[in-house]
């Protein structure tokens, strides 16, 4: 997606050779038109997969996952990172480290919203080490649902997350792949 690349170059802030701040696009502010365009792109790539649910991990993936679910005409389910008083005590749960937050959290998904007959499309904002993605993939597997693929807005190709998941035979469609953030410069993989 050339528009997405352009916006990343214009608005992304390279904080280190591993961290790209995208608060104005994905993580703090959302551009509705760009987000809907990303959702249309993911829907087009996975339309023939028979998706019955789109799933993501709160919170930065929700907007793009919503746009994708809207385009596919299916429900969106998101795994929560924090337990609430109303949380399902029997929810699927997986402990995962967060690369950008520098902490370990539990992600939870209610059994009510993930059934064995579902064909699930997982949408995520950024994949680096892939720990949250791996955790949600385990939850999907435990539910008995079929994971048809993972749509990622930005893949940090210089980190191992996406490659590790591909080695499991999981289809990953990335809208943009970043090959390097060295010397404060964003270099894309074509």
C-alpha positions as CSV (number, residue, x, y, z in Angstrom):
1,X,0.0,0.0,0.0
2,X,1.8,3.0,-1.3
3,X,-0.4,5.5,0.6
4,X,0.4,3.7,3.9
5,X,4.2,3.8,3.1
6,X,3.9,7.5,2.4
7,X,2.1,8.2,5.7
8,X,4.7,6.1,7.6
9,X,7.5,8.2,6.1
10,X,5.7,11.4,6.8
11,X,4.5,10.7,10.3
12,X,6.6,7.8,11.7
13,X,9.3,8.7,14.2
14,X,12.2,6.3,14.5
15,X,13.1,6.0,18.2
16,X,15.7,3.3,17.8
17,X,16.8,0.7,15.3
18,X,13.9,-1.5,16.6
19,X,11.2,1.0,17.5
20,X,9.0,3.1,15.2
21,X,6.5,5.4,16.8
22,X,3.3,5.6,14.8
23,X,0.9,7.3,17.2
24,X,-0.6,9.5,14.5
25,X,-1.6,6.5,12.4
26,X,-2.3,3.5,14.6
27,X,-1.5,3.7,18.2
28,X,-3.0,6.9,19.6
29,X,-4.9,8.6,16.7
30,X,-6.7,6.9,13.9
31,X,-7.2,8.2,10.4
32,X,-10.7,6.8,9.5
33,X,-10.2,7.0,5.7
34,X,-6.8,5.3,5.8
35,X,-8.1,2.7,8.3
36,X,-11.1,1.9,6.1
37,X,-8.7,1.5,3.1
38,X,-6.6,-0.9,5.0
39,X,-9.7,-2.9,6.0
40,X,-10.8,-3.0,2.3
41,X,-7.3,-4.3,1.4
42,X,-7.3,-7.1,4.0
43,X,-10.9,-8.0,3.1
44,X,-9.9,-8.3,-0.6
45,X,-6.9,-10.5,0.3
46,X,-8.9,-12.9,2.5
47,X,-12.5,-12.7,1.0
48,X,-12.3,-16.2,-0.5
49,X,-11.2,-17.8,2.8
50,X,-14.8,-18.0,4.2
51,X,-14.0,-15.8,7.3
52,X,-16.7,-16.0,10.0
53,X,-15.0,-13.8,12.6
54,X,-12.2,-11.2,12.7
55,X,-10.1,-11.2,15.9
56,X,-7.4,-8.9,17.3
57,X,-5.7,-8.0,20.5
58,X,-6.7,-4.7,22.2
59,X,-6.1,-2.0,21.6
60,X,-4.1,-0.7,18.6
61,X,-5.4,-3.4,16.2
62,X,-9.1,-2.8,16.9
63,X,-9.6,0.0,14.4
64,X,-8.1,-1.9,11.4
65,X,-9.8,-5.1,12.5
66,X,-13.1,-3.3,12.7
67,X,-12.7,-2.0,9.2
68,X,-11.8,-5.5,7.9
69,X,-14.8,-7.1,9.7
70,X,-17.1,-4.4,8.4
71,X,-15.9,-5.0,4.8
72,X,-16.3,-8.8,5.2
73,X,-19.7,-8.5,7.0
74,X,-18.6,-10.6,10.0
75,X,-18.3,-9.9,13.8
76,X,-15.1,-8.5,15.3
77,X,-13.8,-10.0,18.5
78,X,-10.9,-8.7,20.5
79,X,-8.8,-10.3,23.1
80,X,-8.6,-8.1,26.2
81,X,-5.4,-7.4,28.0
82,X,-6.9,-6.6,31.4
83,X,-9.4,-8.4,33.5
84,X,-12.5,-6.6,34.4
85,X,-15.2,-7.3,37.0
86,X,-17.4,-8.5,34.1
87,X,-14.7,-10.8,32.6
88,X,-15.7,-14.3,31.7
89,X,-14.0,-16.5,34.4
90,X,-13.7,-19.3,31.9
91,X,-12.1,-17.2,29.2
92,X,-9.3,-18.5,27.1
93,X,-6.1,-16.9,28.5
94,X,-2.5,-16.7,27.5
95,X,0.4,-14.9,29.1
96,X,2.4,-12.8,26.6
97,X,5.3,-10.3,26.8
98,X,4.8,-7.0,25.0
99,X,7.8,-5.7,23.1
100,X,6.8,-2.1,23.1
101,X,5.4,-1.9,26.6
102,X,8.2,-3.9,28.1
103,X,5.8,-5.9,30.3
104,X,4.1,-9.3,30.5
105,X,0.3,-9.3,30.3
106,X,-2.5,-11.8,30.0
107,X,-4.6,-11.8,26.9
108,X,-8.1,-13.1,27.4
109,X,-10.9,-14.1,25.0
110,X,-14.3,-15.2,26.0
111,X,-15.3,-18.7,24.9
112,X,-18.7,-17.3,24.0
113,X,-17.2,-15.5,21.0
114,X,-14.9,-18.1,19.5
115,X,-16.4,-21.4,18.5
116,X,-14.9,-24.5,16.9
117,X,-16.9,-24.0,13.7
118,X,-15.4,-20.5,13.2
119,X,-13.0,-19.6,10.4
120,X,-10.9,-16.8,11.9
121,X,-9.0,-13.9,10.4
122,X,-6.5,-12.4,12.9
123,X,-5.7,-8.7,12.2
124,X,-2.8,-7.0,14.0
125,X,-1.3,-3.5,13.8
126,X,2.4,-4.3,14.0
127,X,4.4,-7.5,14.3
128,X,7.9,-7.4,15.7
129,X,8.8,-10.4,17.9
130,X,5.3,-11.8,17.5
131,X,4.7,-12.7,21.1
132,X,1.1,-11.3,21.3
133,X,0.3,-12.9,18.0
134,X,1.7,-16.2,19.1
135,X,-0.5,-16.0,22.2
136,X,-3.7,-15.3,20.3
137,X,-2.8,-18.1,17.8
138,X,-2.6,-20.5,20.8
139,X,-6.0,-19.3,22.0
140,X,-7.6,-19.8,18.6
141,X,-6.1,-23.3,18.4
142,X,-7.5,-24.2,21.8
143,X,-11.0,-23.0,20.8
144,X,-10.9,-25.5,17.9
145,X,-11.6,-22.6,15.4
146,X,-9.6,-22.6,12.1
147,X,-7.2,-19.7,11.6
148,X,-7.3,-18.8,8.0
149,X,-4.6,-16.2,8.2
150,X,-3.0,-13.2,9.8
151,X,-3.3,-9.7,8.3
152,X,-0.6,-7.3,9.6
153,X,-0.6,-3.6,8.9
154,X,3.2,-3.3,9.5
155,X,5.7,-6.2,9.5
156,X,9.1,-5.5,11.0
157,X,10.8,-7.9,8.7
158,X,14.1,-7.5,10.6
159,X,12.6,-9.1,13.7
160,X,11.7,-12.7,14.0
161,X,7.9,-12.7,14.7
162,X,6.4,-13.0,11.3
163,X,9.0,-15.5,10.1
164,X,8.4,-17.7,13.1
165,X,4.6,-17.7,12.5
166,X,5.1,-18.4,8.8
167,X,7.2,-21.4,9.7
168,X,4.1,-22.8,11.5
169,X,2.4,-22.8,8.1
170,X,0.2,-19.8,8.9
171,X,-0.5,-17.4,6.0
172,X,0.5,-13.8,6.8
173,X,-0.4,-10.9,4.6
174,X,1.4,-7.6,5.5
175,X,0.4,-4.3,4.0
176,X,3.9,-2.9,4.5
177,X,7.2,-4.6,5.4
178,X,9.9,-2.6,7.0
179,X,13.4,-4.0,6.5
180,X,15.4,-1.6,8.7
181,X,15.2,1.4,11.0
182,X,19.0,1.8,11.0
183,X,20.4,5.3,11.3
184,X,16.9,6.7,11.9
185,X,15.8,5.8,8.4
186,X,12.8,3.7,7.5
187,X,13.7,1.2,4.8
188,X,10.9,-0.8,3.2
189,X,11.1,-4.4,1.8
190,X,9.4,-4.6,-1.6
